[in-house]
Amino acid sequence: MIPPCFTCHGSQGQGEKQDIPALSGQNPGYFIATLKEYKNGARHNDVYARMRLIAEQLSDEDIRQLAHYYYQLRR
């Protein structure tokens, strides 16, 4: 079971002041590349490997849809 993004990143993707980046307004290409790097293990700067564990469970289509959803939440 995958926890919803808002659990850590906030209801509007605003992130937190420390350790949790904002997702709202992120460039979709960057968002997709970052999640794919977590998924394949190339990126490992996440505390307790949370993002790697989550990203491993996402399909490429899930990642694409999340990227476009959070981009449209531009502030």
mmJSON file of the N, C-alpha and C atoms, coordinates in Angstrom:
{"data_MODEL":{"atom_site":{
"group_PDB":["ATOM","ATOM","ATOM","ATOM","ATOM","ATOM","ATOM","ATOM","ATOM","ATOM","ATOM","ATOM","ATOM","ATOM","ATOM","ATOM","ATOM","ATOM","ATOM","ATOM","ATOM","ATOM","ATOM","ATOM","ATOM","ATOM","ATOM","ATOM","ATOM","ATOM","ATOM","ATOM","ATOM","ATOM","ATOM","ATOM","ATOM","ATOM","ATOM","ATOM","ATOM","ATOM","ATOM","ATOM","ATOM","ATOM","ATOM","ATOM","ATOM","ATOM","ATOM","ATOM","ATOM","ATOM","ATOM","ATOM","ATOM","ATOM","ATOM","ATOM","ATOM","ATOM","ATOM","ATOM","ATOM","ATOM","ATOM","ATOM","ATOM","ATOM","ATOM","ATOM","ATOM","ATOM","ATOM","ATOM","ATOM","ATOM","ATOM","ATOM","ATOM","ATOM","ATOM","ATOM","ATOM","ATOM","ATOM","ATOM","ATOM","ATOM","ATOM","ATOM","ATOM","ATOM","ATOM","ATOM","ATOM","ATOM","ATOM","ATOM","ATOM","ATOM","ATOM","ATOM","ATOM","ATOM","ATOM","ATOM","ATOM","ATOM","ATOM","ATOM","ATOM","ATOM","ATOM","ATOM","ATOM","ATOM","ATOM","ATOM","ATOM","ATOM","ATOM","ATOM","ATOM","ATOM","ATOM","ATOM","ATOM","ATOM","ATOM","ATOM","ATOM","ATOM","ATOM","ATOM","ATOM","ATOM","ATOM","ATOM","ATOM","ATOM","ATOM","ATOM","ATOM","ATOM","ATOM","ATOM","ATOM","ATOM","ATOM","ATOM","ATOM","ATOM","ATOM","ATOM","ATOM","ATOM","ATOM","ATOM","ATOM","ATOM","ATOM","ATOM","ATOM","ATOM","ATOM","ATOM","ATOM","ATOM","ATOM","ATOM","ATOM","ATOM","ATOM","ATOM","ATOM","ATOM","ATOM","ATOM","ATOM","ATOM","ATOM","ATOM","ATOM","ATOM","ATOM","ATOM","ATOM","ATOM","ATOM","ATOM","ATOM","ATOM","ATOM","ATOM","ATOM","ATOM","ATOM","ATOM","ATOM","ATOM","ATOM","ATOM","ATOM","ATOM","ATOM","ATOM","ATOM","ATOM","ATOM","ATOM","ATOM","ATOM","ATOM","ATOM","ATOM","ATOM","ATOM","ATOM","ATOM","ATOM","ATOM","ATOM","ATOM"],
"id":[1,2,3,4,5,6,7,8,9,10,11,12,13,14,15,16,17,18,19,20,21,22,23,24,25,26,27,28,29,30,31,32,33,34,35,36,37,38,39,40,41,42,43,44,45,46,47,48,49,50,51,52,53,54,55,56,57,58,59,60,61,62,63,64,65,66,67,68,69,70,71,72,73,74,75,76,77,78,79,80,81,82,83,84,85,86,87,88,89,90,91,92,93,94,95,96,97,98,99,100,101,102,103,104,105,106,107,108,109,110,111,112,113,114,115,116,117,118,119,120,121,122,123,124,125,126,127,128,129,130,131,132,133,134,135,136,137,138,139,140,141,142,143,144,145,146,147,148,149,150,151,152,153,154,155,156,157,158,159,160,161,162,163,164,165,166,167,168,169,170,171,172,173,174,175,176,177,178,179,180,181,182,183,184,185,186,187,188,189,190,191,192,193,194,195,196,197,198,199,200,201,202,203,204,205,206,207,208,209,210,211,212,213,214,215,216,217,218,219,220,221,222,223,224,225],
"type_symbol":["N","C","C","N","C","C","N","C","C","N","C","C","N","C","C","N","C","C","N","C","C","N","C","C","N","C","C","N","C","C","N","C","C","N","C","C","N","C","C","N","C","C","N","C","C","N","C","C","N","C","C","N","C","C","N","C","C","N","C","C","N","C","C","N","C","C","N","C","C","N","C","C","N","C","C","N","C","C","N","C","C","N","C","C","N","C","C","N","C","C","N","C","C","N","C","C","N","C","C","N","C","C","N","C","C","N","C","C","N","C","C","N","C","C","N","C","C","N","C","C","N","C","C","N","C","C","N","C","C","N","C","C","N","C","C","N","C","C","N","C","C","N","C","C","N","C","C","N","C","C","N","C","C","N","C","C","N","C","C","N","C","C","N","C","C","N","C","C","N","C","C","N","C","C","N","C","C","N","C","C","N","C","C","N","C","C","N","C","C","N","C","C","N","C","C","N","C","C","N","C","C","N","C","C","N","C","C","N","C","C","N","C","C","N","C","C","N","C","C","N","C","C","N","C","C"],
"label_atom_id":["N","CA","C","N","CA","C","N","CA","C","N","CA","C","N","CA","C","N","CA","C","N","CA","C","N","CA","C","N","CA","C","N","CA","C","N","CA","C","N","CA","C","N","CA","C","N","CA","C","N","CA","C","N","CA","C","N","CA","C","N","CA","C","N","CA","C","N","CA","C","N","CA","C","N","CA","C","N","CA","C","N","CA","C","N","CA","C","N","CA","C","N","CA","C","N","CA","C","N","CA","C","N","CA","C","N","CA","C","N","CA","C","N","CA","C","N","CA","C","N","CA","C","N","CA","C","N","CA","C","N","CA","C","N","CA","C","N","CA","C","N","CA","C","N","CA","C","N","CA","C","N","CA","C","N","CA","C","N","CA","C","N","CA","C","N","CA","C","N","CA","C","N","CA","C","N","CA","C","N","CA","C","N","CA","C","N","CA","C","N","CA","C","N","CA","C","N","CA","C","N","CA","C","N","CA","C","N","CA","C","N","CA","C","N","CA","C","N","CA","C","N","CA","C","N","CA","C","N","CA","C","N","CA","C","N","CA","C","N","CA","C","N","CA","C","N","CA","C","N","CA","C","N","CA","C","N","CA","C","N","CA","C"],
"label_alt_id":[null,null,null,null,null,null,null,null,null,null,null,null,null,null,null,null,null,null,null,null,null,null,null,null,null,null,null,null,null,null,null,null,null,null,null,null,null,null,null,null,null,null,null,null,null,null,null,null,null,null,null,null,null,null,null,null,null,null,null,null,null,null,null,null,null,null,null,null,null,null,null,null,null,null,null,null,null,null,null,null,null,null,null,null,null,null,null,null,null,null,null,null,null,null,null,null,null,null,null,null,null,null,null,null,null,null,null,null,null,null,null,null,null,null,null,null,null,null,null,null,null,null,null,null,null,null,null,null,null,null,null,null,null,null,null,null,null,null,null,null,null,null,null,null,null,null,null,null,null,null,null,null,null,null,null,null,null,null,null,null,null,null,null,null,null,null,null,null,null,null,null,null,null,null,null,null,null,null,null,null,null,null,null,null,null,null,null,null,null,null,null,null,null,null,null,null,null,null,null,null,null,null,null,null,null,null,null,null,null,null,null,null,null,null,null,null,null,null,null,null,null,null,null,null,null],
"label_comp_id":["MET","MET","MET","ILE","ILE","ILE","PRO","PRO","PRO","PRO","PRO","PRO","CYS","CYS","CYS","PHE","PHE","PHE","THR","THR","THR","CYS","CYS","CYS","HIS","HIS","HIS","GLY","GLY","GLY","SER","SER","SER","GLN","GLN","GLN","GLY","GLY","GLY","GLN","GLN","GLN","GLY","GLY","GLY","GLU","GLU","GLU","LYS","LYS","LYS","GLN","GLN","GLN","ASP","ASP","ASP","ILE","ILE","ILE","PRO","PRO","PRO","ALA","ALA","ALA","LEU","LEU","LEU","SER","SER","SER","GLY","GLY","GLY","GLN","GLN","GLN","ASN","ASN","ASN","PRO","PRO","PRO","GLY","GLY","GLY","TYR","TYR","TYR","PHE","PHE","PHE","ILE","ILE","ILE","ALA","ALA","ALA","THR","THR","THR","LEU","LEU","LEU","LYS","LYS","LYS","GLU","GLU","GLU","TYR","TYR","TYR","LYS","LYS","LYS","ASN","ASN","ASN","GLY","GLY","GLY","ALA","ALA","ALA","ARG","ARG","ARG","HIS","HIS","HIS","ASN","ASN","ASN","ASP","ASP","ASP","VAL","VAL","VAL","TYR","TYR","TYR","ALA","ALA","ALA","ARG","ARG","ARG","MET","MET","MET","ARG","ARG","ARG","LEU","LEU","LEU","ILE","ILE","ILE","ALA","ALA","ALA","GLU","GLU","GLU","GLN","GLN","GLN","LEU","LEU","LEU","SER","SER","SER","ASP","ASP","ASP","GLU","GLU","GLU","ASP","ASP","ASP","ILE","ILE","ILE","ARG","ARG","ARG","GLN","GLN","GLN","LEU","LEU","LEU","ALA","ALA","ALA","HIS","HIS","HIS","TYR","TYR","TYR","TYR","TYR","TYR","TYR","TYR","TYR","GLN","GLN","GLN","LEU","LEU","LEU","ARG","ARG","ARG","ARG","ARG","ARG"],
"label_asym_id":["A","A","A","A","A","A","A","A","A","A","A","A","A","A","A","A","A","A","A","A","A","A","A","A","A","A","A","A","A","A","A","A","A","A","A","A","A","A","A","A","A","A","A","A","A","A","A","A","A","A","A","A","A","A","A","A","A","A","A","A","A","A","A","A","A","A","A","A","A","A","A","A","A","A","A","A","A","A","A","A","A","A","A","A","A","A","A","A","A","A","A","A","A","A","A","A","A","A","A","A","A","A","A","A","A","A","A","A","A","A","A","A","A","A","A","A","A","A","A","A","A","A","A","A","A","A","A","A","A","A","A","A","A","A","A","A","A","A","A","A","A","A","A","A","A","A","A","A","A","A","A","A","A","A","A","A","A","A","A","A","A","A","A","A","A","A","A","A","A","A","A","A","A","A","A","A","A","A","A","A","A","A","A","A","A","A","A","A","A","A","A","A","A","A","A","A","A","A","A","A","A","A","A","A","A","A","A","A","A","A","A","A","A","A","A","A","A","A","A","A","A","A","A","A","A"],
"label_entity_id":["1","1","1","1","1","1","1","1","1","1","1","1","1","1","1","1","1","1","1","1","1","1","1","1","1","1","1","1","1","1","1","1","1","1","1","1","1","1","1","1","1","1","1","1","1","1","1","1","1","1","1","1","1","1","1","1","1","1","1","1","1","1","1","1","1","1","1","1","1","1","1","1","1","1","1","1","1","1","1","1","1","1","1","1","1","1","1","1","1","1","1","1","1","1","1","1","1","1","1","1","1","1","1","1","1","1","1","1","1","1","1","1","1","1","1","1","1","1","1","1","1","1","1","1","1","1","1","1","1","1","1","1","1","1","1","1","1","1","1","1","1","1","1","1","1","1","1","1","1","1","1","1","1","1","1","1","1","1","1","1","1","1","1","1","1","1","1","1","1","1","1","1","1","1","1","1","1","1","1","1","1","1","1","1","1","1","1","1","1","1","1","1","1","1","1","1","1","1","1","1","1","1","1","1","1","1","1","1","1","1","1","1","1","1","1","1","1","1","1","1","1","1","1","1","1"],
"label_seq_id":[1,1,1,2,2,2,3,3,3,4,4,4,5,5,5,6,6,6,7,7,7,8,8,8,9,9,9,10,10,10,11,11,11,12,12,12,13,13,13,14,14,14,15,15,15,16,16,16,17,17,17,18,18,18,19,19,19,20,20,20,21,21,21,22,22,22,23,23,23,24,24,24,25,25,25,26,26,26,27,27,27,28,28,28,29,29,29,30,30,30,31,31,31,32,32,32,33,33,33,34,34,34,35,35,35,36,36,36,37,37,37,38,38,38,39,39,39,40,40,40,41,41,41,42,42,42,43,43,43,44,44,44,45,45,45,46,46,46,47,47,47,48,48,48,49,49,49,50,50,50,51,51,51,52,52,52,53,53,53,54,54,54,55,55,55,56,56,56,57,57,57,58,58,58,59,59,59,60,60,60,61,61,61,62,62,62,63,63,63,64,64,64,65,65,65,66,66,66,67,67,67,68,68,68,69,69,69,70,70,70,71,71,71,72,72,72,73,73,73,74,74,74,75,75,75],
"pdbx_PDB_ins_code":[null,null,null,null,null,null,null,null,null,null,null,null,null,null,null,null,null,null,null,null,null,null,null,null,null,null,null,null,null,null,null,null,null,null,null,null,null,null,null,null,null,null,null,null,null,null,null,null,null,null,null,null,null,null,null,null,null,null,null,null,null,null,null,null,null,null,null,null,null,null,null,null,null,null,null,null,null,null,null,null,null,null,null,null,null,null,null,null,null,null,null,null,null,null,null,null,null,null,null,null,null,null,null,null,null,null,null,null,null,null,null,null,null,null,null,null,null,null,null,null,null,null,null,null,null,null,null,null,null,null,null,null,null,null,null,null,null,null,null,null,null,null,null,null,null,null,null,null,null,null,null,null,null,null,null,null,null,null,null,null,null,null,null,null,null,null,null,null,null,null,null,null,null,null,null,null,null,null,null,null,null,null,null,null,null,null,null,null,null,null,null,null,null,null,null,null,null,null,null,null,null,null,null,null,null,null,null,null,null,null,null,null,null,null,null,null,null,null,null,null,null,null,null,null,null],
"Cartn_x":[0.842,0.0,0.888,0.602,1.389,0.711,1.451,0.849,0.66,-0.402,-0.605,0.485,0.812,1.871,1.615,0.327,0.015,0.378,0.573,0.955,2.225,3.175,4.434,4.531,4.067,4.279,3.184,2.139,1.076,-0.071,-1.221,-2.445,-2.373,-1.54,-1.381,0.028,0.735,2.084,3.086,2.791,3.628,4.922,5.04,6.24,6.328,7.458,7.724,9.01,9.208,10.388,11.694,11.692,12.93,12.705,13.526,13.603,12.517,11.434,10.37,10.099,10.523,10.394,8.952,8.7,7.405,7.296,6.108,5.844,5.061,4.292,3.452,4.303,3.917,4.608,5.9,6.299,7.54,7.437,8.505,8.575,8.322,7.358,7.057,8.257,9.112,10.289,11.211,11.422,12.263,11.613,10.316,9.569,9.676,9.431,9.482,10.89,11.889,13.279,13.65,13.242,13.576,12.925,11.634,10.967,11.535,11.881,12.481,13.853,14.598,15.896,15.712,14.688,14.388,13.986,13.176,12.665,13.796,14.774,15.85,17.072,16.998,18.066,19.204,19.133,20.202,20.239,19.094,19.016,18.727,19.476,19.309,19.547,19.052,19.224,17.978,17.095,15.871,16.103,15.64,15.8,15.003,15.637,15.023,14.549,15.007,14.669,13.175,12.465,11.009,10.644,11.278,10.905,11.292,12.373,12.749,11.715,11.26,10.256,8.937,8.563,7.317,7.454,8.512,8.697,8.793,9.356,9.465,8.097,7.073,5.722,4.914,5.444,4.727,5.064,4.043,4.299,4.787,5.333,5.761,4.566,3.404,2.194,1.777,1.873,1.577,2.47,3.746,4.719,4.379,4.045,3.683,2.443,1.438,0.22,0.469,1.272,1.61,2.345,3.269,4.034,3.112,2.161,1.264,0.259,-0.17,-1.07,-0.38,0.827,1.511,1.96,2.254,2.613,1.442,0.233,-0.924,-1.279,-0.665,-0.892,0.047,0.597,1.51,0.946,1.822,1.377,1.151],
"Cartn_y":[-1.178,0.0,1.243,2.154,3.373,4.507,5.181,6.331,7.481,8.256,9.396,10.445,11.133,12.149,13.213,13.563,14.651,14.315,13.046,12.661,13.385,13.489,14.173,15.56,15.667,16.882,17.926,17.635,18.595,18.5,19.008,18.874,19.595,20.611,21.339,21.167,20.157,19.906,20.958,21.654,22.78,22.349,21.105,20.642,21.174,20.953,21.417,22.235,22.997,23.868,23.093,21.903,21.136,19.712,19.258,17.868,17.385,18.136,17.668,18.747,18.51,19.539,19.748,20.932,21.237,20.485,20.004,19.353,20.271,21.175,22.042,22.912,22.934,23.758,23.188,21.998,21.4,21.16,21.41,21.108,19.61,19.22,17.797,16.938,17.45,16.682,16.39,17.398,17.226,16.245,16.408,15.542,14.083,13.851,12.492,11.914,12.685,12.199,11.86,12.708,12.479,11.206,11.031,9.813,8.56,8.65,7.485,7.17,8.19,7.96,7.317,7.724,7.04,5.592,5.409,4.076,3.107,3.586,2.675,2.71,3.509,3.533,4.49,5.196,6.14,7.317,7.66,8.756,8.132,8.565,7.951,8.959,10.173,11.198,11.35,10.374,10.39,9.745,10.42,9.921,8.622,7.616,6.305,5.591,6.004,5.387,5.441,6.38,6.457,6.625,7.572,7.817,6.645,5.984,4.813,3.707,3.475,2.434,2.76,4.025,4.446,4.395,4.979,5.058,3.677,2.713,1.353,0.767,1.24,0.707,1.458,2.554,3.365,2.94,2.918,2.667,3.972,3.872,5.081,6.0,5.41,6.214,6.912,6.229,6.86,8.088,7.918,8.999,10.168,9.875,10.926,11.696,10.975,11.631,12.474,11.974,12.76,14.04,13.925,15.096,16.175,15.785,16.771,17.315,16.483,16.953,18.031,17.745,18.7,19.957,19.824,21.015,21.997,21.483,22.373,23.034,22.63,23.255,24.439,24.974,26.13,27.164,27.749,28.758,30.082],
"Cartn_z":[0.0,0.0,0.0,-0.898,-1.045,-0.281,0.616,1.299,0.321,0.493,-0.405,-0.223,-1.299,-1.282,-0.215,-0.022,0.91,2.35,2.652,4.004,4.438,3.545,3.853,3.205,1.957,1.173,1.325,2.107,2.362,1.372,1.776,0.98,-0.368,-0.474,-1.731,-2.308,-1.83,-2.318,-1.899,-0.82,-0.389,0.302,0.713,1.389,2.81,3.43,4.789,4.78,5.814,5.881,5.838,6.387,6.461,5.965,5.075,4.616,3.663,3.472,2.586,1.54,0.301,-0.733,-1.189,-1.7,-2.303,-3.624,-3.92,-5.198,-6.132,-5.558,-6.38,-7.291,-8.555,-9.536,-10.074,-9.613,-10.116,-11.618,-12.334,-13.753,-13.937,-14.788,-14.951,-15.356,-16.226,-16.638,-15.464,-14.632,-13.443,-12.475,-12.242,-11.331,-11.783,-13.063,-13.612,-13.482,-13.858,-13.777,-12.336,-11.403,-9.999,-9.474,-9.74,-9.25,-9.907,-11.184,-11.842,-11.249,-10.853,-10.202,-8.831,-8.104,-6.837,-7.115,-8.139,-8.481,-8.838,-9.609,-10.025,-9.094,-8.023,-7.035,-7.351,-8.475,-8.825,-7.858,-7.322,-6.347,-4.987,-3.987,-2.665,-1.548,-1.747,-0.723,0.155,0.097,0.888,2.252,3.283,4.645,4.8,5.355,5.619,4.345,3.179,1.888,1.58,2.155,1.95,0.485,-0.183,-1.575,-2.473,-2.177,-2.975,-2.825,-1.609,-1.373,-2.057,-2.039,-2.68,-4.195,-4.73,-6.18,-6.826,-6.131,-6.668,-6.984,-6.301,-6.482,-7.539,-8.055,-9.03,-10.455,-11.295,-12.717,-13.352,-14.544,-15.255,-15.497,-15.766,-15.976,-14.686,-13.542,-12.252,-12.06,-12.338,-12.165,-13.088,-14.329,-15.282,-14.809,-14.348,-13.879,-12.636,-11.72,-10.53,-10.921,-11.86,-12.306,-12.852,-13.661,-14.263,-13.242,-12.315,-11.261,-10.412,-9.945,-9.073,-9.822,-11.111,-11.884,-11.944,-12.103,-12.208,-10.88,-9.787,-8.49,-8.259,-9.345,-9.225,-8.263,-7.494,-6.513,-7.149],
"occupancy":[1.0,1.0,1.0,1.0,1.0,1.0,1.0,1.0,1.0,1.0,1.0,1.0,1.0,1.0,1.0,1.0,1.0,1.0,1.0,1.0,1.0,1.0,1.0,1.0,1.0,1.0,1.0,1.0,1.0,1.0,1.0,1.0,1.0,1.0,1.0,1.0,1.0,1.0,1.0,1.0,1.0,1.0,1.0,1.0,1.0,1.0,1.0,1.0,1.0,1.0,1.0,1.0,1.0,1.0,1.0,1.0,1.0,1.0,1.0,1.0,1.0,1.0,1.0,1.0,1.0,1.0,1.0,1.0,1.0,1.0,1.0,1.0,1.0,1.0,1.0,1.0,1.0,1.0,1.0,1.0,1.0,1.0,1.0,1.0,1.0,1.0,1.0,1.0,1.0,1.0,1.0,1.0,1.0,1.0,1.0,1.0,1.0,1.0,1.0,1.0,1.0,1.0,1.0,1.0,1.0,1.0,1.0,1.0,1.0,1.0,1.0,1.0,1.0,1.0,1.0,1.0,1.0,1.0,1.0,1.0,1.0,1.0,1.0,1.0,1.0,1.0,1.0,1.0,1.0,1.0,1.0,1.0,1.0,1.0,1.0,1.0,1.0,1.0,1.0,1.0,1.0,1.0,1.0,1.0,1.0,1.0,1.0,1.0,1.0,1.0,1.0,1.0,1.0,1.0,1.0,1.0,1.0,1.0,1.0,1.0,1.0,1.0,1.0,1.0,1.0,1.0,1.0,1.0,1.0,1.0,1.0,1.0,1.0,1.0,1.0,1.0,1.0,1.0,1.0,1.0,1.0,1.0,1.0,1.0,1.0,1.0,1.0,1.0,1.0,1.0,1.0,1.0,1.0,1.0,1.0,1.0,1.0,1.0,1.0,1.0,1.0,1.0,1.0,1.0,1.0,1.0,1.0,1.0,1.0,1.0,1.0,1.0,1.0,1.0,1.0,1.0,1.0,1.0,1.0,1.0,1.0,1.0,1.0,1.0,1.0],
"B_iso_or_equiv":[0.0,0.0,0.0,0.0,0.0,0.0,0.0,0.0,0.0,0.0,0.0,0.0,0.0,0.0,0.0,0.0,0.0,0.0,0.0,0.0,0.0,0.0,0.0,0.0,0.0,0.0,0.0,0.0,0.0,0.0,0.0,0.0,0.0,0.0,0.0,0.0,0.0,0.0,0.0,0.0,0.0,0.0,0.0,0.0,0.0,0.0,0.0,0.0,0.0,0.0,0.0,0.0,0.0,0.0,0.0,0.0,0.0,0.0,0.0,0.0,0.0,0.0,0.0,0.0,0.0,0.0,0.0,0.0,0.0,0.0,0.0,0.0,0.0,0.0,0.0,0.0,0.0,0.0,0.0,0.0,0.0,0.0,0.0,0.0,0.0,0.0,0.0,0.0,0.0,0.0,0.0,0.0,0.0,0.0,0.0,0.0,0.0,0.0,0.0,0.0,0.0,0.0,0.0,0.0,0.0,0.0,0.0,0.0,0.0,0.0,0.0,0.0,0.0,0.0,0.0,0.0,0.0,0.0,0.0,0.0,0.0,0.0,0.0,0.0,0.0,0.0,0.0,0.0,0.0,0.0,0.0,0.0,0.0,0.0,0.0,0.0,0.0,0.0,0.0,0.0,0.0,0.0,0.0,0.0,0.0,0.0,0.0,0.0,0.0,0.0,0.0,0.0,0.0,0.0,0.0,0.0,0.0,0.0,0.0,0.0,0.0,0.0,0.0,0.0,0.0,0.0,0.0,0.0,0.0,0.0,0.0,0.0,0.0,0.0,0.0,0.0,0.0,0.0,0.0,0.0,0.0,0.0,0.0,0.0,0.0,0.0,0.0,0.0,0.0,0.0,0.0,0.0,0.0,0.0,0.0,0.0,0.0,0.0,0.0,0.0,0.0,0.0,0.0,0.0,0.0,0.0,0.0,0.0,0.0,0.0,0.0,0.0,0.0,0.0,0.0,0.0,0.0,0.0,0.0,0.0,0.0,0.0,0.0,0.0,0.0],
"pdbx_formal_charge":[null,null,null,null,null,null,null,null,null,null,null,null,null,null,null,null,null,null,null,null,null,null,null,null,null,null,null,null,null,null,null,null,null,null,null,null,null,null,null,null,null,null,null,null,null,null,null,null,null,null,null,null,null,null,null,null,null,null,null,null,null,null,null,null,null,null,null,null,null,null,null,null,null,null,null,null,null,null,null,null,null,null,null,null,null,null,null,null,null,null,null,null,null,null,null,null,null,null,null,null,null,null,null,null,null,null,null,null,null,null,null,null,null,null,null,null,null,null,null,null,null,null,null,null,null,null,null,null,null,null,null,null,null,null,null,null,null,null,null,null,null,null,null,null,null,null,null,null,null,null,null,null,null,null,null,null,null,null,null,null,null,null,null,null,null,null,null,null,null,null,null,null,null,null,null,null,null,null,null,null,null,null,null,null,null,null,null,null,null,null,null,null,null,null,null,null,null,null,null,null,null,null,null,null,null,null,null,null,null,null,null,null,null,null,null,null,null,null,null,null,null,null,null,null,null],
"auth_seq_id":[1,1,1,2,2,2,3,3,3,4,4,4,5,5,5,6,6,6,7,7,7,8,8,8,9,9,9,10,10,10,11,11,11,12,12,12,13,13,13,14,14,14,15,15,15,16,16,16,17,17,17,18,18,18,19,19,19,20,20,20,21,21,21,22,22,22,23,23,23,24,24,24,25,25,25,26,26,26,27,27,27,28,28,28,29,29,29,30,30,30,31,31,31,32,32,32,33,33,33,34,34,34,35,35,35,36,36,36,37,37,37,38,38,38,39,39,39,40,40,40,41,41,41,42,42,42,43,43,43,44,44,44,45,45,45,46,46,46,47,47,47,48,48,48,49,49,49,50,50,50,51,51,51,52,52,52,53,53,53,54,54,54,55,55,55,56,56,56,57,57,57,58,58,58,59,59,59,60,60,60,61,61,61,62,62,62,63,63,63,64,64,64,65,65,65,66,66,66,67,67,67,68,68,68,69,69,69,70,70,70,71,71,71,72,72,72,73,73,73,74,74,74,75,75,75],
"auth_comp_id":["MET","MET","MET","ILE","ILE","ILE","PRO","PRO","PRO","PRO","PRO","PRO","CYS","CYS","CYS","PHE","PHE","PHE","THR","THR","THR","CYS","CYS","CYS","HIS","HIS","HIS","GLY","GLY","GLY","SER","SER","SER","GLN","GLN","GLN","GLY","GLY","GLY","GLN","GLN","GLN","GLY","GLY","GLY","GLU","GLU","GLU","LYS","LYS","LYS","GLN","GLN","GLN","ASP","ASP","ASP","ILE","ILE","ILE","PRO","PRO","PRO","ALA","ALA","ALA","LEU","LEU","LEU","SER","SER","SER","GLY","GLY","GLY","GLN","GLN","GLN","ASN","ASN","ASN","PRO","PRO","PRO","GLY","GLY","GLY","TYR","TYR","TYR","PHE","PHE","PHE","ILE","ILE","ILE","ALA","ALA","ALA","THR","THR","THR","LEU","LEU","LEU","LYS","LYS","LYS","GLU","GLU","GLU","TYR","TYR","TYR","LYS","LYS","LYS","ASN","ASN","ASN","GLY","GLY","GLY","ALA","ALA","ALA","ARG","ARG","ARG","HIS","HIS","HIS","ASN","ASN","ASN","ASP","ASP","ASP","VAL","VAL","VAL","TYR","TYR","TYR","ALA","ALA","ALA","ARG","ARG","ARG","MET","MET","MET","ARG","ARG","ARG","LEU","LEU","LEU","ILE","ILE","ILE","ALA","ALA","ALA","GLU","GLU","GLU","GLN","GLN","GLN","LEU","LEU","LEU","SER","SER","SER","ASP","ASP","ASP","GLU","GLU","GLU","ASP","ASP","ASP","ILE","ILE","ILE","ARG","ARG","ARG","GLN","GLN","GLN","LEU","LEU","LEU","ALA","ALA","ALA","HIS","HIS","HIS","TYR","TYR","TYR","TYR","TYR","TYR","TYR","TYR","TYR","GLN","GLN","GLN","LEU","LEU","LEU","ARG","ARG","ARG","ARG","ARG","ARG"],
"auth_asym_id":["A","A","A","A","A","A","A","A","A","A","A","A","A","A","A","A","A","A","A","A","A","A","A","A","A","A","A","A","A","A","A","A","A","A","A","A","A","A","A","A","A","A","A","A","A","A","A","A","A","A","A","A","A","A","A","A","A","A","A","A","A","A","A","A","A","A","A","A","A","A","A","A","A","A","A","A","A","A","A","A","A","A","A","A","A","A","A","A","A","A","A","A","A","A","A","A","A","A","A","A","A","A","A","A","A","A","A","A","A","A","A","A","A","A","A","A","A","A","A","A","A","A","A","A","A","A","A","A","A","A","A","A","A","A","A","A","A","A","A","A","A","A","A","A","A","A","A","A","A","A","A","A","A","A","A","A","A","A","A","A","A","A","A","A","A","A","A","A","A","A","A","A","A","A","A","A","A","A","A","A","A","A","A","A","A","A","A","A","A","A","A","A","A","A","A","A","A","A","A","A","A","A","A","A","A","A","A","A","A","A","A","A","A","A","A","A","A","A","A","A","A","A","A","A","A"],
"auth_atom_id":["N","CA","C","N","CA","C","N","CA","C","N","CA","C","N","CA","C","N","CA","C","N","CA","C","N","CA","C","N","CA","C","N","CA","C","N","CA","C","N","CA","C","N","CA","C","N","CA","C","N","CA","C","N","CA","C","N","CA","C","N","CA","C","N","CA","C","N","CA","C","N","CA","C","N","CA","C","N","CA","C","N","CA","C","N","CA","C","N","CA","C","N","CA","C","N","CA","C","N","CA","C","N","CA","C","N","CA","C","N","CA","C","N","CA","C","N","CA","C","N","CA","C","N","CA","C","N","CA","C","N","CA","C","N","CA","C","N","CA","C","N","CA","C","N","CA","C","N","CA","C","N","CA","C","N","CA","C","N","CA","C","N","CA","C","N","CA","C","N","CA","C","N","CA","C","N","CA","C","N","CA","C","N","CA","C","N","CA","C","N","CA","C","N","CA","C","N","CA","C","N","CA","C","N","CA","C","N","CA","C","N","CA","C","N","CA","C","N","CA","C","N","CA","C","N","CA","C","N","CA","C","N","CA","C","N","CA","C","N","CA","C","N","CA","C","N","CA","C","N","CA","C","N","CA","C","N","CA","C","N","CA","C"],
"pdbx_PDB_model_num":[1,1,1,1,1,1,1,1,1,1,1,1,1,1,1,1,1,1,1,1,1,1,1,1,1,1,1,1,1,1,1,1,1,1,1,1,1,1,1,1,1,1,1,1,1,1,1,1,1,1,1,1,1,1,1,1,1,1,1,1,1,1,1,1,1,1,1,1,1,1,1,1,1,1,1,1,1,1,1,1,1,1,1,1,1,1,1,1,1,1,1,1,1,1,1,1,1,1,1,1,1,1,1,1,1,1,1,1,1,1,1,1,1,1,1,1,1,1,1,1,1,1,1,1,1,1,1,1,1,1,1,1,1,1,1,1,1,1,1,1,1,1,1,1,1,1,1,1,1,1,1,1,1,1,1,1,1,1,1,1,1,1,1,1,1,1,1,1,1,1,1,1,1,1,1,1,1,1,1,1,1,1,1,1,1,1,1,1,1,1,1,1,1,1,1,1,1,1,1,1,1,1,1,1,1,1,1,1,1,1,1,1,1,1,1,1,1,1,1,1,1,1,1,1,1]
}}}
